[in-house]
Every structure is written in structure tokens, then in C-alpha cells.
Amino acid sequence: MTASPLPAGFVATPAEARPLRVFDKAGFTTWIAAQPTATQAWLEAQGFNASPGSCVLLPGDGGIAGAVLGIGDPLDAYSYAHAPSSLPVGDWALAEHPDDDALRALQLGWGLGAYRFDRYKAGGRAPARLVVDALDPEAAGLLTASVRVRDLVNTPTEHMGPEEMEAVVRGIAQVHGAAFESIVGEELLAKNFPAIHAVGRASHRAPRLLKLQWGEASHKHLVIVGKGVCFDTGGLDIKPADGMRNMKKDMGGAAHAIALAELVMARKLPLRITLLVPAVENAIGPNAYRPGEVIATRKGVSVEIDNTDAEGRIVLCDALAHAGELSPHTILDFATLTGAARIALGPDLPALFANDDALADAWITAGEQQRDPVWRMPLWRPYLRYLTSNIADMANAGSRMAGAVTAALYLERFVPEGTPWAHLDVYAWNDSARPGRPAGGEALALRSAYAMVKARYAG
């Protein structure tokens, strides 16, 4: 059996490798004091003090003798993510190996920094490569999951519509021996998923619910739900051009849910999981659902459509209702749901809502440990008044006030009382490039979600 190829940015058998030293400021101060005077003078002339995100080359008789990388928090993967682009192209070997936790962070950060989305545009500067005997299994799994999210979100809707997303999940199921089912088009009505059908019916690409099941019946059952709106025009409440430009990313929640499920299976955690992804395109057409319509839902709750651009919660409500029918231990959902969450917390900090304090605390703690944070927001139930309808059980929107909170409250209506549930309103996108964070699709709170799931449910 041959070993799996290493991801971009890594090499196992280099022809020649230069030494690389990695320091925070304190470690650098200790190291440089023991170096030859010429080395001290060179680094002083460069003004190098190992500040986070810095890099300096060391001269030698044959040219470059090595390099020193400056970092901040040694347990933060992004502390190392500048290395593949800052170092000259070639192979680099660590002169000193850090402890296991720091090495795991280093390998993950290096892989994130080496990432390139090259499906449509080849070329560009190759990343510097790190010499490894093998990747740490956890680092490798987290890197693969993060790349999965980035690739799915970066792929234009032309090549990542509902059918293509089905092919991705079906392929993952085949690899891991999971059961897979897809409920497509009019079959959604026959099997009582009317809200998913309503949002996706105007598109020439049939809406569908993707369902993957894996694990032993004796294990704790976790249902993972992801918003799979493959493109969002806003529907008849059409978005302006600048608001629609990046709406290929509106399936970012599904990308996170898919990657988390795949990671759980790849790491063979002792869990039973069900993945549910309502995959639709919110299009404009003669059969588009309209403002003022009242639609049915799987739970039997009638919903008046105040705004067709609040479509994510519509498709999720049927999926969450079905999740509750499975009597799981916990439900997690991921969604690029509201601009209000971004206004409140910015692009890097996902908004966490939960009906269970222990579940929320566990995710927050994992976020701190993994340097992959979330911020808890309130399920302030008095704001349910903003979802009042005069002709239906509730409206899908209705106010600009507390938009992220009211969206979460809407979803909570479809979760069975007493079932622990957490909802992550995530951006899934980098507006501009930073080291290790290229512009485009991004995995946020995926690492902390996995750490929380592993600690809380797979122990």
C-alpha cells in the first residue's frame, strides 16, 4: 500500500534543504545571544527581532545559509502561515523541532499558507516546502477539511450547483462507507420538505436534500446541518449588484458541515452522524416564491414570506425539523445566514447561538484552545415579536432590528424542545488576502467545532 501524497507545501525526500529556525521574541533573544558576532551584526542590520509575521534570510558562503521565522502564539496555526510565501522557493527543514502541539500548529499553518485555488488559473509563485517525515494525523485531517471548505466555496456556481454538491457528498459517502440519499425536485413535496422546494423551485437546477448517515447505532448521534444555497440572487427581493457578486459563497455553511462530517469519518471518531444539506439555488423566474406568500413547512408551521432574500432560514427549517425527528443527542447547523452577524462581529468571528449553555461553553472553550474562536450571541426570545405575521404562524423576517438574533430565533422554532442545538452564523470568506488567508473561501470555527465534538461526544 502506497502512502498518501503530501499536500502542497510539504516534501518527504528533498534533494537538498536549508535549515529553518522558528522563534517568538523571547526564544529569539535567547538564541541570538549565543550566535557568532557576524550573525548578530547581520540580524541587527536587518532590524530583525522575530516579531510575528517576520522572516529573515541568513547569508552563507554559497548564498543562503538558512532562515529565521518570527512568530507570535506558537499554538496558533496562522503564526506560521506566512512562511510558504515569505521564504524563497525550495525545501526547508526545521533546525529544531518544537513540542507536539506547536509542531501540529506549525504543519497546519504551513499547509494553510501553501494553499492555492488553481482550478481555473494556473501558475503563480510556488510555495516553499517544509520537509516532513509525515504529517501529524490531526494536522493533516484539519488541513484537508479546511481545504475542502475553501475549494467548495471558491468554486463558481456553474460548477457547484445542487447537483454538483450532491456528487461531492455522494463521493465522500462512498469513500467512508456511509449511507447516502438525495431527495430531488418534486419528490421533496411528496416526502414533506415543502420549504426547501419553495426556495429552489424557480431554478432550472432542481432543489434537493442531501442526507449522509455513518457510524454505529450504539454511539452518540450528532446531526450536522448546512445551508446549501449554491447561489442567492435574493429572489424577487433581488440583491443589488455588489450584494450579489460573491453569492457563490452562500453555500459556505454546507461546506463547513460537509467538511466536519468528512473529518469525523476520516478520523474514525466513535460517533453516529447524520449530515443534512438542503441544496438549492435561489433564482428568479416565473415560479419563484413571492413576498407575501404563505408556505408550508415540514413541522407544520406556516410561514409568511416577508423577504425572499431571507431564504437560508427557509431551507434550514425543513432540515432542522427532520433532524429533530431523528432523536439525536445534539444538532449543529452552519449557515452564511445574515449580514447582521458580520456587522456585529466582523468577518473573522462567527456568531454562535445555542439553546444549551454546556454546549455553547464547550465550543467557546475549544475555540480558545484551538485559536479558532466563536462569539456567543443571545437567543433573546422577546425579539420573536419581529417575526409576527397577521396571517401565518410566523414571518420569515420583518425588521432590521437584531437580524442575526431573529434569524436564530426563527431556526430555534424548528428544533425540538430539550434537544441541544447550536447554530453558527459564519461568513466563510476572506474579503482580502492575508498570510495563510487568501482572498475567497475560508473555514471559520471548523477546527474548534471538531475539537468540541471530539472532546464532548467522542470521549
N, C-alpha and C positions, 0 to 999 in steps of 0.2 A: 504494500500500500504506500503510495507516494504522499509526501507531506503537502499540505495545502500551500499554495504560493503566498508569499508575504504581500501585504498591501503596499500601495505606493508609499515611498519614503523609507523603506526598510530593505536590508540586504543581509543575507546569511553568510555568504562566502565572497568577500570583497577581494579584488586583486591587490589593492593597497588602500589603507585607511589612515587618515590623520587623527591624532588624539584630540579629544574634546573634553574640556573641563567645565563643570556647571557649578555655579556658586550663587548664593544670595549674598547680600552685602557683608554680613558677619563672617561667613565662610571665606569670602574673598580676602577680607582683611587679614585673616589668619594665614591663608595660603601665600599671599604676595610677600608677607614679611620674611618668608623662608626662601624666596626666589633670588637668583643672581641679580646683581646690581643692574646689569643691562636690561633684564626683563622688567625690573621695577621702573627703570627710566622710560622704557618703551610704553608701558601701560600708563604711566603718569603723563607722558606726552600726548597720548590719545585721550586723556581725560576719562579713562575707563575706571568705574568703581563698582561694576556688577549691578547697576541699577536694573530694575525689572524691564525686560524687553530689549536689553542691550546685547551687543556681540562685538568682539574684537579678535582680529587675527594676530597670531604670533609669528614673527619672521624667523627664518632659518637659512642655512647655507643653500638649500635647494629651492628656496622660495617660501612657501607657507609651512611652518613647522607644527602648527596646531591652532586651536582657537579656544576662547573663553566665552561662555554664555552666562549672561546675568539674568537672574530670575527673581520673582517675588516669593509668594507662598509655594513651598516645594510640593504641596499636596494638591495644588490647583493645576489641572492639565494645561490650561491656557498660559501658564507661566513659561511653558516650553514651546509654545506653538509658533513663535517667531523663528525658531531655528531652521526649519527646512528652506525658508526663503532668505534668511539673513546670511547663512553660511554659503560659501562657494559650492557649486555643483560638484559632487563627488561623494565619497564614502567617509563616514566619521565614526570613530569608536570612542566610547566613554573611557576616559583615563581612570576614573574611579567610579565604582558602582554605588548608587545610593541604596537605602533600605528598600524593602519590598514595596511599601506604599508609595514612596516617592518614585521608584522605578516604574510602577504601574501608571502613575500620573504622567511621567515623562513620555512613556511609549504612547499613551493615548493622545497627549498633546502634540507629539511629533506627527502622529497619523492625521490628526485634525488639521495641522498646519500644512501637511503634504497634499491634502485633498484638492482635486481639480475636477470640475464637471466638464468633461470633454466630449460629450456625445455629439455635439454639433460644431465644435470649434477645437481643432487640433493645434498642437504647437504650444508655444509659451515656454517659459523657463521651467526646466525640470527641478523638482525639489532635491535638496541634499538628502542623502540616505544615511540612516543610522544602522550600524552593524549590530545585529542581534542573533543569538543562537536560536531563539524562538520568542514569540511574543507571550507576555503574561496572558493566560486564558481569559481573565476578566477584562483586561485592557483590550484584547483582540475582539471580544464579544461586544463591548461598549463601542468600540470604533466601528465595527460592522453595522451596528444598529444606528449609530449617528449618520454614517454614510448612507444607509438606507433611507433615512428621513430626508437628507439633503437631496439625494438623487430623485426621489419621488416628487418632492416639492419643486425642484428645478425643472422637471420635465414639462414641457408645454402641454396644454390640454389636448391638443391634436393627437399626442401620443400617450396621454394619461387621462383618458376619459373613463367612464364607468366600466366599460368592457375591458380596457387595458388594466385597470385596477383589479378587476376580478382575476385576470390572468396572473397578476403578481401574487395575490393571496392564494390562488389555487396552486401555483408553483411552490410557494412556501409550505403549504399543507402537504404536498406530495413529498417534499424533502424530509419532513419531520413525521410523516406517518399520521397526520391529523385528518379528521373527517372534514369535508367541505361541502357547502351547499350555497347555491345562488338562487334567489327568488327574483325574477326579472319581469318587468313590464306589467301587463295586465294580471299576471299571477300575484302581484303584490295586493291587488284588490281582492282576489279570490282567497288569499291567505291572511287578510285583515291587516294590511300595512297601508292604509289609505293616505296617511300624511306623507309618507315617503313618495308615493305615487303622485300626489298632488304637486309637489315641488318639481319633480322631474318629468312630468308628462309632456311638457311643451318641447322638449329637446328631441331631435332625431335619434339621439343615443338613449336607449331605454334605461330608466332608473332601475336600481336593484338593491337588494340587501344581501351582503356577503356574510357568511357565517362559517367560522372555523371552530372546531372543537378538538381538544387534546388533553391527555392526562388520565390518570386513574380515578375512578369514582370515589375511592376512599380518601382522596386528598381534598384539601380546601378548594372550593370553587370560586374562581375570580372571573368576572365578566369585564372585558375591556371593550369600550365603545369608542368609535372615532368618527367624527364628522367628515364625510367624504364628498363634499361639494366640489366637483372637479373643475368647474368654472362657475363664477357667480356674476351674472350681468346685473343683478339686483332685481331681475324680473321686470314686471311692468312698472314698478317703482325704480326705474333704471338708474344705475350709478352714473355719475359724471365720468368723463374720460380718465382723469387722474385716479379716481377711485376704483376704476375697473382694470387699470393697466396690469396689476400684478395678481389678478384674481385666479390665476392658475394655482396660487398658494392656498386657496380656500379649502383644499383637502389636507392641509397640514395636520389637522387633528387626526385624520385617518392615518397619515404617515406615521405619526407618533404611536398610535395604537397598534398598527401593523408591526412596527419595529420592536415595540415592547413585547408583543406576543411571540415574535420570532426569537427574540433574545431569551425569553423564558424557556422556550423549547430547545434552543441551541445549547443552553446551559443545563438543560435537563433538571430544572427545579422541581421538587416534589409538589406540584400544583396541578389542579384541573382548571383549564382556562377555556373560555368561550370568547372569541373575537367577533364583534358585530360592527359592520361598516355599512351604513346606508350611503350608496354611491350614486350621485345624481349630477346633472348639470342644470343649473337654474337659468333656463333660457327664456327668450321672448318669442311667442308665436301665437297662432290663433287659439290654441288650447291652454295658454298659460294661466295659472291660477291668478286670481284678481284681488285687489284690495276690496274689502267688504264682504268677500265670500266667507261662508262658514264651512269649515272642513271637519270631517270626522277623523278620529284618531283611534289607534288600537285600544287604548284604555277606555274608550267610550266618552272621553271629554271632548265636547265640541269647542272649536277654536275659531274665533273671528279673525280674519286676516286684516290687521291694521296696516301692515307694511310687508310687501313681498320680498323685501331685502332682508327681512329677519327670518330667513329660510332655514338657517342651520338648526335652530331650535325645533323647527317643524319636523325635519327628518330625524333628529335625535330623539324626539319624544316617542315615536313608534319603536325605535331601537331600545330605548330605556325601558319602555313598558314590557317589551319582550324579554329583556334582561331580567326584570323582576320576576317574570313567570318561571324562570329557571331556578328560583330559590337559591341564589348564590350567597356565598359568605360576604362578598364585597363587590360593588360596581365602581369602576373607574371610567370616566369619559374624558376625552381630549377633543378640543374644538378651537378653531380660529373663529371665535364667536362674536366678539364685539370690539369696535373701535374704542368704546368707553374704557375697556381694560387697558388699552395702550395709552390713552390719555392719562389715566390714573397712575400707571406703573411703568410706562415706557416699554420699549421693545424687548428688553432683556429679561424682564421679571414677570413670569407668568402669574396670573391671578388664580388662587386656589380657593374653591368653595367646598365645604364639606358639612354633612349633617351629623358627623361623628367626631368629637374632639380628639379621641385617641388616634383615629386615622389621620386627621389633619396634623396633629403633633408629630406623628411618625414620619410623615412626608417632609415636614419642615425640618426635623432633625436630620433626616437623610440628606436634604438639600444642603444643610450646613456642613455635614461631613464630606459630601461629595463636591462641594464648591459648585453646586448646580441648583440655585435657590428657587424657592417659590414664596409667594407672599399671600397669607390668608386674608380673604375678604369676607364680609358678613353676609349671611343669608338673612337679611333684615326683613322679616315677613310683613311688617306694616306696609312695605312697598308693593305688596301684592295688589294694592288699590290701583296701581298704574296699569295693571293687566285686566281691569274690569271691562266687560263687554255688556251692552244692553240686550243683546240678542243671543249670546252664546255663553257657555260656561266660563270662558276667559278669552282674552285677546292675545295675539302673539307679540304685540308691542303696545305703544300708546303714549309714551312720554320720553323726553330726552333726559329725564332725571334718572341717575343711578343705573345707567344702561347695562353695565355688567352684572349688577345685582339683580335687576329684574329678569335678565336672561337666565341667570342661575335659578331664580325662584320659579320661573316657568318650567325649567327642566325638573326641578325637585317635585313638581306636581305629579310626575310620571314615574317616580321612584317609590317602591312600596315602603310604607312606614316601618321603621325598625331595621331596614337593610342599610348597612353602612355604605355611603356613597361619597365620592369625591369627583369634582368637576374642575378641569384645568382649562382656563381660557388662555390660549397660548398664541403668540404671534407667528412662530415658525419661520422667521425671516430675518435676514440682516439687510438693512437698507443701504449700508455702505460696508466696505471691506476693512477689516482689522486683522492683525495676526491671528491665524487659526480660525477666523470667522469671515470667510469670503462672502461677498455680496450674494444674496439669494437665500435659498432654503437653509433652515437651521433647526437642529434638535435642541429644545429647551426643556429642562426638567425631566428629560428622558432617563438620564443616569440616576437622578435621585428617585424617580419612580421605581426603577429597577431595584435600587438598594432598599427602598422601603418595602417593596413586595417581597424581596428575598428575606429580609430580616423579620417581617411581620407575619408572613404567611407560609414560608417555606422552611422555617426553623424546626 
